[in-house]
């Protein structure tokens, strides 16, 4: 399965926690869309496989008009073989999703919406500098359902200062009442050079509370399990039949093509990424050149990536796969290093082959992963 990712680097305003590449100026929007189409044509022969998933992320893809999206999809279908049942996702902010816009998206073949809700409390949205309100979030979800979009996911953030357990529970109750089949939920984190980082450094707000985030995470796990959502990746929960095919392909090491400024691509042998600068991206593609850098993956890099992506999922990692793909040296190294986590009950060995993180220890998974990395 091959995936196609398109990065749309525009937002109405800057969320204070975000460190993704984007611009709040729309001055170069038309030129950027043209450049994306040029890159699509330029790279059409990189993968000979059929495209099974398309994902428009950002930034805020819903900032594009239906006509702009129509041009992009026309270019995709003219240059790539897209499976008839392909999962086609678009990230959207609630304030962009009018019923007429959603109908336009559906007509283009977009069959999955990822709606950036983050919280159903206006006080939290104001704290994060989000552009929408709680009312707009709920209305956007209901409008999408009315139009006939069944495959919907929303984002919710926990660990927000001042977010009590009662408010966090209310967020989850609202999610459940809206009958949404998928949830992505993340702890608020402090990334360098963000507004949030500056606010904490200047003591305008207090440092984030890891214990609060852990308490929210525990409530999240219990709630989602109790309501029969599958916890298939650290931050992702789904009803049967609604797992994200695109993101799952990332976690399972499938190849993907990344189009747009800052977008990454992966072909199992190398990783490449485009320049994170809109003007440089546009100008370089005018000359018919892709503005990218390439990193060829060593055996240890591939091994570490398999550990990192696999242990964050319900499928875990396979000892047989490691021995087959990386050899006895890496297999012996892993078996030796997982022993302490098996004894502590953080990891579990299933059928003497599959290593998975126990659900109640998922909050510690990043530390476990880094400890199992191969260090040259």
C-alpha positions in Angstrom: 0.0 0.0 0.0 1.4 3.4 -1.0 0.2 6.7 0.4 0.3 10.3 -0.8 0.6 13.1 1.6 0.1 16.8 0.6 1.2 19.5 3.0 -0.9 22.7 2.8 1.2 25.3 4.6 -1.4 28.0 5.5 -3.4 28.9 8.6 -5.7 31.8 9.6 -3.7 32.3 12.8 -1.0 30.7 14.8 -1.9 28.3 17.6 0.5 28.9 20.5 1.6 25.3 20.8 2.2 24.5 17.1 5.7 24.1 15.5 4.5 22.8 12.1 5.6 24.7 9.0 2.9 27.1 7.9 2.2 30.8 7.0 -0.6 33.1 8.1 -0.1 35.1 4.9 -2.1 33.9 2.0 -0.3 36.1 -0.5 1.4 33.1 -2.2 -1.5 30.7 -2.0 -2.2 30.5 -5.7 1.5 30.1 -6.6 1.9 27.4 -3.9 -1.0 25.4 -5.3 0.6 25.6 -8.7 3.9 24.5 -7.3 2.2 21.5 -5.6 0.8 20.4 -8.9 4.2 20.8 -10.5 5.8 18.6 -7.9 3.1 16.0 -8.4 3.9 15.8 -12.1 7.6 15.9 -11.5 7.5 12.9 -9.2 4.8 10.8 -10.8 7.3 8.0 -11.7 8.8 7.6 -8.2 6.4 4.9 -7.1 5.0 2.4 -9.5 2.4 1.2 -6.9 -1.2 2.1 -6.8 -2.1 4.9 -4.4 -4.4 3.6 -1.6 -4.5 6.6 0.7 -4.3 10.4 0.1 -4.0 12.7 3.1 -4.1 16.5 3.0 -2.5 17.9 6.1 -0.9 21.1 7.2 -1.3 23.8 8.1 -5.0 24.0 7.4 -6.0 22.3 4.1 -9.6 23.6 4.5 -8.2 27.1 3.8 -8.2 26.1 0.2 -11.2 26.7 -2.0 -13.1 23.8 -3.7 -11.7 25.0 -7.0 -8.2 24.9 -5.7 -8.7 21.5 -4.3 -10.3 20.4 -7.6 -7.2 21.4 -9.5 -5.0 19.4 -7.2 -7.2 16.3 -7.4 -7.4 16.5 -11.2 -3.6 16.6 -11.2 -3.4 13.6 -8.9 -5.8 11.5 -11.0 -4.1 12.5 -14.2 -0.6 11.3 -13.0 -1.2 8.6 -10.5 -3.2 5.3 -10.3 -5.6 5.8 -7.4 -7.4 2.8 -6.0 -11.2 3.0 -6.3 -11.7 2.5 -2.6 -8.9 4.8 -1.6 -9.1 6.5 1.8 -9.0 10.3 1.1 -8.6 12.5 4.2 -8.6 16.2 4.7 -7.7 18.1 7.9 -10.1 20.9 8.5 -10.8 23.6 11.1 -14.4 23.8 12.3 -14.8 27.4 11.2 -14.1 26.4 7.6 -16.7 23.7 7.4 -20.0 25.1 6.0 -22.4 22.6 4.7 -21.8 23.7 1.1 -18.1 23.4 1.5 -18.4 19.9 3.0 -20.7 18.9 0.0 -18.0 20.2 -2.3 -15.3 18.1 -0.5 -17.5 15.0 -0.8 -18.0 15.6 -4.5 -14.2 15.7 -4.9 -14.0 12.2 -3.4 -12.8 13.2 0.0 -14.3 10.5 2.3 -12.7 11.2 5.6 -12.6 14.4 7.6 -10.1 15.1 10.4 -11.6 18.1 12.3 -9.2 20.0 14.6 -11.5 20.5 17.6 -8.9 20.3 20.4 -11.4 21.1 23.1 -15.2 21.7 23.6 -14.5 24.6 26.0 -14.0 28.1 24.7 -11.6 29.0 27.6 -9.2 26.2 26.4 -9.6 27.3 22.8 -8.8 30.9 23.7 -5.7 29.7 25.7 -4.4 27.8 22.7 -5.3 30.7 20.3 -7.6 28.6 18.2 -9.7 30.3 15.5 -13.0 28.6 16.3 -15.5 28.2 19.1 -17.0 25.2 20.8 -20.3 25.9 19.1 -18.6 26.0 15.7 -16.9 22.6 16.4 -20.1 20.9 17.3 -22.0 22.4 14.4 -19.2 21.4 11.9 -19.3 17.8 13.1 -23.1 17.6 12.9 -23.1 19.3 9.5 -20.6 16.8 8.1 -22.8 13.9 9.4 -25.9 15.5 7.9 -24.1 15.7 4.5 -23.3 12.0 4.7 -19.6 11.9 5.8 -19.4 8.9 8.1 -15.6 8.6 8.5 -14.9 11.5 10.9 -12.1 11.9 13.4 -11.5 14.8 15.8 -8.5 15.9 17.8 -8.7 16.5 21.6 -5.8 17.9 23.7 -5.3 17.0 27.3 -2.8 18.3 29.9 -4.0 21.9 29.3 -3.4 24.1 32.4 -6.7 24.6 34.2 -8.3 21.6 32.5 -9.8 19.8 35.5 -10.7 16.2 35.5 -14.4 17.2 35.3 -13.8 19.3 32.2 -11.7 16.6 30.6 -14.5 14.1 31.3 -17.0 16.5 29.7 -14.9 16.7 26.6 -15.0 12.9 26.3 -18.7 12.8 27.0 -19.3 15.4 24.3 -17.2 13.4 21.9 -19.2 10.2 22.6 -22.6 12.0 22.4 -21.6 13.2 18.9 -21.2 9.5 17.7 -17.8 10.1 16.1 -16.0 6.8 15.1 -12.4 8.0 15.6 -10.4 10.1 18.1 -6.8 11.4 18.1 -5.9 12.7 21.5 -2.6 14.2 22.5 -0.9 15.7 25.5 -0.2 19.4 25.2 3.6 19.6 24.8 6.1 22.5 24.7 7.9 22.7 21.4 10.9 25.1 21.0 10.3 28.5 19.5 6.5 28.4 20.0 4.4 31.0 21.7 3.7 28.5 24.5 7.4 28.0 25.1 7.9 31.7 25.4 4.9 32.1 27.7 6.4 29.5 30.1 9.9 30.9 29.9 8.7 34.4 30.6 6.6 33.0 33.5 3.3 34.3 31.9 1.9 30.9 32.5 3.1 28.0 34.7 5.1 25.0 33.3 2.9 22.1 32.2 2.1 19.5 34.8 3.1 16.0 33.7 1.1 14.5 36.5 -2.1 16.2 35.3 -1.4 14.9 31.8 -0.9 11.4 33.1 -4.2 11.6 35.1 -6.0 12.8 31.9 -4.5 10.0 29.9 -5.6 7.3 32.4 -9.2 8.7 32.2 -8.9 8.6 28.4 -7.8 5.0 28.3 -10.6 3.8 30.7 -13.3 5.8 28.9 -12.4 4.7 25.4 -12.1 1.1 26.4 -15.4 1.2 28.2 -17.1 2.5 25.1 -15.5 -0.1 22.8 -13.0 2.0 21.0 -9.9 0.2 19.8 -6.7 1.7 21.2 -4.6 1.0 18.1 -1.8 3.6 18.5 -0.6 5.6 21.5 -2.8 8.6 20.6 -5.5 7.0 18.4 -8.7 5.3 19.1 -11.3 3.9 16.6 -14.4 1.9 16.2 -14.0 -1.3 14.1 -13.7 -0.4 10.5 -12.6 3.2 11.1 -8.8 2.9 11.8 -6.9 5.5 9.8 -5.5 3.6 6.8 -3.1 6.4 5.9 -1.5 6.7 9.4 -1.5 3.0 9.9 0.6 2.6 6.7 3.2 5.0 8.3 3.4 3.0 11.5 3.7 -0.3 9.5 6.6 1.0 7.4 4.8 1.4 4.1 6.2 3.7 1.4 4.7 7.2 1.0 5.2 10.3 -1.1 5.2 13.7 0.5 4.3 16.7 -1.6 4.5 20.4 -0.6 6.9 22.5 1.5 8.4 20.6 4.5 6.7 17.3 3.4 8.6 14.1 4.0 8.8 11.0 1.8 9.9 7.4 2.6 10.6 4.5 0.3 12.0 2.0 2.9 15.6 2.7 1.8 15.8 6.5 2.2 13.9 9.4 3.6 13.6 12.8 1.9 12.1 16.1 2.8 11.2 19.3 1.0 12.5 22.7 2.0 10.4 24.3 4.8 10.1 27.7 3.0 7.1 28.5 0.8 8.9 31.0 -1.4 12.0 28.8 -1.9 9.6 25.8 -2.7 7.7 27.8 -5.3 10.8 29.3 -7.0 12.7 26.1 -7.2 9.8 24.2 -8.7 9.4 26.9 -11.3 12.8 25.7 -12.6 11.5 22.1 -12.6 13.6 21.1 -9.6 12.4 19.5 -6.4 13.8 21.5 -3.4 14.7 18.5 -1.2 17.3 16.7 0.9 17.8 13.0 1.1 19.0 10.7 3.9 19.9 7.2 3.1 18.9 4.9 5.9 21.5 2.6 7.6 20.6 -0.7 9.1 20.5 0.7 12.6 18.4 3.7 11.5 15.8 1.3 10.0 15.9 -0.9 13.1 15.3 2.1 15.4 12.5 3.3 13.2 10.8 -0.1 13.3 11.1 -0.1 17.1 9.8 3.5 17.4 6.7 3.1 15.2 5.9 -0.5 16.1 5.8 -0.2 19.9 3.5 2.8 19.7 0.8 0.5 18.2 -1.3 -2.4 19.3 0.5 -4.6 16.9 3.9 -4.1 18.6 7.1 -5.5 17.1 7.9 -9.0 15.9 11.0 -10.8 17.0 10.8 -12.9 13.8 10.6 -9.8 11.6 13.7 -8.3 13.4 15.7 -11.4 12.9 14.7 -11.7 9.3 15.1 -8.1 8.3 18.0 -7.0 10.6 19.9 -10.2 11.5 20.9 -12.0 14.6 23.0 -9.1 16.1 19.9 -6.8 16.3 17.7 -9.7 17.4 20.0 -10.7 20.3 20.3 -7.0 21.3 16.6 -6.5 21.5 15.9 -9.8 23.4 18.5 -8.8 26.0 17.2 -5.3 26.5 13.5 -6.1 26.7 14.0 -8.4 29.7 13.8 -5.7 32.4 10.6 -4.4 30.9 9.0 -7.8 30.7 9.9 -8.4 34.3 8.4 -5.0 35.3 5.3 -5.7 33.4 5.7 -2.8 31.0 6.1 -5.0 28.0 4.4 -8.3 27.1 5.5 -11.1 24.9 2.6 -12.5 22.9 3.0 -16.0 21.3 6.7 -15.9 22.0 7.1 -13.5 19.1 5.2 -10.2 19.3 6.4 -7.6 21.8 3.7 -5.1 22.9 3.5 -2.3 25.4 0.8 -3.0 28.1 -2.0 -0.6 27.8 -1.6 0.8 31.3 2.1 1.6 30.6 1.5 3.4 27.3 2.2 6.8 28.8 5.8 5.6 29.3 6.3 4.2 25.8 8.6 7.0 24.5 11.1 6.3 27.3 10.9 2.5 26.7 11.5 3.0 22.9 14.5 5.3 23.4 16.0 2.7 25.8 15.7 0.0 23.2 17.3 2.0 20.4 20.5 0.7 18.8 23.3 3.1 19.6 26.3 3.1 17.3 
